Amino acid sequence: MNQNKEKKYLNWYNKIGYGSGDIAGNVVYALLSAFVMIFLTDTVGMNAGIVGTLIAVSKLFDGISDIFFGSLIDKTRSRMGKARPWMLYGYFGCAVCLVAIFCIPADVSPTAQYAWFFIAYTLLNAGFYTANNIAYSALTALITKNNNERVQMGSIRFMFAFGTSMLIQTITVGLVAHFGGGAAAWRTVAIIYAIVGVISNTLSVMSVRELSPEELAEGEDVQPKADADEKYTLIDAFKLLLQNKYYLMICASYILMQIYTATLNMGIYYMTYVLKNANLLGIFSWAINIPMIIGLLFTPALVAKFGGMYKLNLMGYTLGTIGRLGVVIAGYIGSVPLMLACTAVAAIGMSPLQGDMNALIATCSEYTYLTHGKRVDGTMYSCTSLGTKLGGGIGTALAGWLLALSGYVGGAAEQTASTINMLHIMYLWMPMIFNLLITLILTRLNVEKANEELRKHR
């Protein structure tokens, strides 16, 4: 087993090529999470509370589709492998739906506008993005068995992710203004981002190959159960997930991480109406993403130094929670420089879990293999898509509801005191609370030790 763990499967260009796939995912995710709400409320003129409700209802479809597509990926057999076909073809639908969201007709009734948004948003998230994102994440377990390589892939992947997110949050407001503002400008920007996504996703798919079933099984102490593929149903998949407590913890953590990100992405409102400068969103994005990228660079070495992911992730998120508490204090003091500094500290602390998350899920998948003799990597990686969409959707929906509750008026030069207070809660307090909850979960998430114990008793 140790020999297989030491074996290297990837060259540097495979790792870079794989990681670049998150450019595609984040031109979708970053644009929607940071800007779709303000586009709908301030440009199209929709009600924030109704939009929030539509997003929340859309998430009901997502939970089902994640496990469904994960199961389909596990059962796929093609010349390209299990996951790569879904990753490649799923993204074309993502690109079309992304543009459609920013092409809501102005000459139809408000009901038709809400319906247009709901259909496009649901098709994107519950369908095409699900297929693409689960497949992309599952590749971590399908192209290498080396855990160090998995950590490296995760770090590289999220460097591209945070770099893309930072760039989009920095340039989008300026790009929309450059193209003349209004709905037409938003549509042009969405088309540009969709084209970039298609190109980067295709290059990522073509840069790696999946291991054969024989290569994946080589050197394993556990023999797969006979006829596993034929007997593997959606119900089986659901039962396997529920029986893996570490999957449930990872899934909960991932959802909270994405709610955290979604609340921070509502910072466009905080910058516009509290700090009175919408362009500060880009500066705060740099304060988050540059330290995060630096932390990701060191994550593989730190995992090796700590002898695993458990202690590093727990210590990191403790620091991340303290950093976000500092942002709360600085926000009420009114010191932007101190807010930026504490934001950077929090990002550094959170970076290890971002970098090793894919490796952690792969380890979680191995726990199912060791306990049940079934390899369900695609289904296991459904938690990344589920977390991204469910967490991001809940966060965006929650923001819409809270804005509506506070009396927010889209496009108004000044907002009421109740809205300003709500923006403090949304941007300062909620991220800190979500970080604290994740830290508590991480105290129990030692799946590496559980796998070691299982192997000892075989």
N, C-alpha and C positions, 0 to 999 in steps of 0.2 A: 504493500500500500504506500509506503514512504517513497519507494522508487517512482511510482506513478505521480505522486505529489510533486516530486522534484523535476519531472520531465517538463520540458518547455515545448509549447505548441505554437507560439505566435512570434512573429518578427515585429520589429518596431512599427513598420508600416501597417501591419494588421491592426495593432492597437490604436494607432492614430486614425486609421480609416474607420474602424468601429466607432471610436469616440465622436468623430465628426457627424455621425448620424443624429446626435442630439442638437445639432444646428436646426435640422428639420423639425424635430419635436418642439423646439422652443420658439421658432418663429410663429408657430401656432399658439403654444401655451402662453408665452410672454405677451403676445399681442392681445389675446383674449383676456387674460387675467389682469393686465394692467390698464387696458384701454377700452374694452368693450362696454363696460358700464357707463363711462363718461361719454362715449360715442352715442350710446342709446339715449341717455338722459339729456345731454346738452346739445347734440346735433340732430338726432331724430325726433326728440321731444317726448320720449316714453317716460312712464312713471317708474321710478326706481323700485318701488315695492312690488309692482306687477312683474317687472323683469326678474326680480329676485325670486318670486314665486315660480315663474316659468322655469328658471334655472334649477330650482329645487325639485320640481316635478320631473324635469328631464333626467335628473340623477337616479330616479327610480328605475329607469331603463338601463342605466349604466351598470348597476350592480349585477344584473342578470347577464348582460352581454360580456362582462369581463371573464367570468368563469366559463361561459359558453365558448368564447374565442380561445381561451386558454386550453380547453379540452380539445377543440378542433386542431390547434397547433400540435398538441401531443400526439394526435392520431394521423397527422399529415405525413405522407410519404411522397417525395418528389425528387427530381434530379438536383434541385437546389437545396434540399433538406426539409426540415420541419418548419422552421421559422422564417427563413429568408423570403419565400414567396409572399407570405402575408405582410412582411415588412415592406417589400417592394411595391406591391400592387395596392395595398391599403392606403399608401400616402397620396396617390392621385386623387382619391375621394376626399382626403383631408384638405388638399389644396383647393378643390372646387367648393367645398362647404365653407372654408375660411373666407373666400372671396364673397360667397353668397350672403354671409352674415353682414358684411359691410356694403351690400347692394340692396338694402331694404328699400322698396319703392316709396317715393314721397307722395305719389298721386293715388294712393289707395287708402282705405279706411284704417283707423287705428287698430281695429280688430284684425284686419288682414296683415298689418305690420307685425303685430305680436305673433300671429300664426306663422308668418314667414321666418321670423327669428327663431321661434321654438322648433320648427321643423329642421331648419339648417343646423342649429346648435345641437339638436339631438342626433341627427344623422352623423355629424362630425364626431361627437363624443362617444355615443353608444355604439357606433359602427366603425367608421374608418380609422379614427384615432386609436380605438381599442385594439383593432387588429394589428396596426402598425406598432404601437407602443409595447404591447405584450410580447410580440415577436422580437422586437429590438432588445428588450430586457432579457428574454429567454436565451438569446444568443450567448450571454455570459456563461451559461452552463453547457452550451452545445458546441462551442468552438475551442474550449480548453478545459482540462481537469485540474490545472495548476492553480491553487488558491491565490498565490502571489500574483499571477497574471490576471486573475479575476479582480483583485484589488486594484491593480494598475489600470485595467480597463475601466473600472468604475471611476477612478480618479480622473483619467483622461476624458471620459465621457462627460463628467460633470464640470470639468474645466470648460469644455465646449458649451455646455448648457448654460453655465453662469456667465460666460463671456458673451454668448448670444443674447441672453436676457438683459445683461448690462447694456449692450449695444442698442437693443431695441428700446429700452426705457430711456436711453440717452438721446437717440436721434429721432424717435417717432414724432414727438411734438413739433420739432423743427421741420421734418419732412412734410407733415400735414400742412404746415404753414407755407412751405416752399411750393407746394402744389395748389395753393390758393385757398386752403381751408374748406370747411364744409364737407358734405357727404361725398362729393366727387373726389376730393383729396384723400379721404379715408379709403375709398375704393381703390384708388391708384396704389396707395401704400400696401394694402392687403394683397393686390396682384403681384407686386414686386416681391413681397415676403413669400408668397406661395411659390413663385418660380425658384427663388433661392432654396426653399425647402425641398422641392422636387429634385433639384440637382444634387444637393448634399445627401439626401436620403438614398438616391440611386448609387452614388459613389460609395457610400457606406456599405450597402448590401453587397456590392461587387468586390469589396476589399477583403472579405473573409470567406472561409468555407466552414461548413459544419462537419464535426466528426461523425463517422459512421456509428451505428449502434454497437458494432463489435469494438470499436475504439473506446466508446464511452463505457462499456462493460469491462474492458480489460483491467485485470488486477483487482476487481471488486471482490470483497468477501461474501457479498450477498448475491444469491441467484434470483433473477427476476421470476415472478410467478408465471406459470405457463398460461398461454392464451390471454395475457394481460391486456393486449390491445383490443381483442375481440370483446372482452367483458367490461372494458372501460367505458362507462357512461357518464353523463353529466351528474347524475346522482352519486356515482362512485367518487367523482372528483370533489363534489361538495362535502361528502363524508370525510374524505382524506384531509381536506383543509380544516374541517372542524376538529378533527382528531389531533391536529398538530398545533399545540398551544403556542409554539414559537411563531408560526405563521400568523396566528391571530394577533400576537403582540407586534410583529413587524407591520402587519396591515394597519393596526390602530396607530402606530407611530407614523407610518407613511401618510395616513389621512390627516393626522394632526400637523405634520410638516407642511402639507400642501394647504391646509387652512391657514396656517401661519403665513405662508408665502402670499396667499390671496389677500389676507388682511394688510400685509405690507404693500402689496400692489395697489391697494386703494389709497396709497400715499399721494396719488395725484390730487385727490380732494384735500388732503391735509396740507400739501404744499400750496395749493391754489388759495384756500380760504383761511388757513391758520397762519402759515408762514408768508403768504401773499406773493409767492413766486413759484409758478408751475415748473420752471426749469430746474429747481432744486431736486426734483425727482431723479434726474440724471446723476447729480452729485451724490445723493444718498444711495443710488444704485451702485455707483463706484465704491462707496464705503462698505457696501455689502459684498459685492462680487469680487473685487480685487483681493481682499483678505481671504475670501472663500477659495479663490483659485490658488493663492499661495499655500493655504492649508492643505488643499488637495494634492499639491506637488509633493508634500512631505508625508501624506497619509500612508503610502505603501511602506516607507521606511519606519514610520511610527508603529504600524501594525506589527512589523517584524520585531521592533524593539520591545514592545509590550507583550510579545508572545501571543498575539491574537487581537480580536476586535473589541471584546467585552469591556475591559477596563478603559481603553482609549475612548470608546464612544461615551461611556458614562462620565468620565472626567471632562470630556469635551463639552457635553451638553450641560453639565453643571456650570462650566464657565460661560456657556451661551446664555443660560438663564440669568446669571449675575450681570452679564453685559446688557441684556434687555431691561433688567431692573434699572440699570444706570441710564438707559434711554428714557425711561419713564421719568426719573428724577430730573434729568437734563431738560426734558420737554416742558415740565412745569416751571423750571427755572427760566426757561426761554433762551438757553444757550445752544445755538445750532452747532458750533464747533464741538461741544461736549457730546451732543447727540450723535454726531458723526463718529467721534472717537469710540463711544460705547457701542455703536452699531458695528464698528469694525471688530471690536473685541468679541462680541456675540458671534459674528460670522466666522472668526477663527475657531472658536469653540465648536461650532456646529459642523465644520468642514469634514472631520473624520467620518461621521456617520453618513454624510452624503457620498463620500468617496468609496466607502466599503459596503454600502447598502446592497449592491448587486451581489457581492461575494457573500454577504450575510444571508441573502435570500437563497443563494446556491447551497450554502451550508444548511439552511432550513430545509431545502429540498432533499438533501442527503439524509436528514433526520427521518423524513417520510420513507425514503428508500431503505434505510436501516431498520425501520420498525415495521414496514408493510411490504417491502420487496417490489415496490412499484416506482418507476421513474416518471414523475409528472412535472417536469420543469416548466412547461408552458403554463399549466394551471397554477403552479406555485408563483410564477412571475405575474400572474393576474393582479397580485396585490399592488404592483407598481402602477399599472394602468388604473386600477380601482382607486388607489390612493390619490393619484394625480387628478383624476376627474371628479371623484366624489369629494375629496378634500378641497380642491380648487373651486368646484361648483358650490359646495356648502359655504365656503368663505366668501365667494362673490355674492351668493344669494343672501347670506347674512348681512353683508354690507348694504345690499339694496334695501332689505327690510329695516335695518337700523337707520339708514338715511331717511327713508320714508317716515319712520316713527318720529324722527327728530324734527320733521318739517322742512326737509331740504327742498329747495327750489332750483331746478336745473337751469344753469346759465345766469343766475342772479349775481350781481356784482358783490353783494354782501349777504351773508347768511345769518340766521337768528342765533342767539346765545345757546339755545338747546342743540342746534346743529353743530356748533363749534365744540361744545362739551362732548357730543357723541363722537366727533372726529378724534378727540383726545383718547376716548375709550377704545375706538377702533384701531388707531395707529400706535398707541403707546401701551395700553394695558393688555389688550388681547394677545398680541404676540408673546409677551412675557409669560402669560398664563399658559399658553400652548406649549412653550418651551419647558415649563415646569412639569406639565403632564407627561411630556415625552421623557424627561429625565427620570420620572418615577417608573415608567414602563421599562426603561433601560436597566434599572436595578435588577430586573428579573430575566433579562434577555441574554442568557449565557448558553446559547445553543451549541457553541463549540465544545464546551465541557460535557454537555449531554451526549454529543456524538462520540466523544472519547470514551465515555462510560459504556455506551452501547457496543463499541468495538472491543473493549476489554472483555466483555462477557460473551463474546462469540467464539 
